C-alpha cells in the first residue's frame, strides 16, 4: 500500500530520468493527470498518454532530453507538502522556484495549477511540488 501517491509519481519520474529511460508508466489518478498536463504545458516532458485499462488506468510519459549527451529537461522534482506535514500558502506568499525559472505546482480550490497562474487568479492552496 502506498501512502503518498504524489511522492511515488515524482520518484518514478526521477528514477526514469536518472536511468535514461525514454518512457515511464505510472498508475493514474485525477491529480496525477493534472500534474502531468502542467509538466507537458511547461515543456518538462515530451508527451503523455492516458490509458484506461484495468481498474485504475495508467499514464505513459515520454521524457524529454536535449543534446547528444541526453541532458534531461527536468533537473529536480521535489515534494513539498507531505501527508504528515501539509504546506499551504495564500496567494501573496506562494513560493517562487529558482526566482521564477522553475514551477511550483499548487492544488487550489479552482483546480491544480502553477504558482504563476494561482498568483494571477489570487488563490492560495496546498503546495504539492517544485519542478525545475
ABEGO torsion letter per residue (X at the ends): XBABAAAAAAAAAAAAAAAGBABBBBBBBAAAAAAAAAAAAAGABABBBBBBBEAAEBBBBBBBBBEAAGBBABABBBBABBAABBBBBBAAABBBBGGGABBBBBBBAAEBBBAAAAAAAGBBEBBABBBX
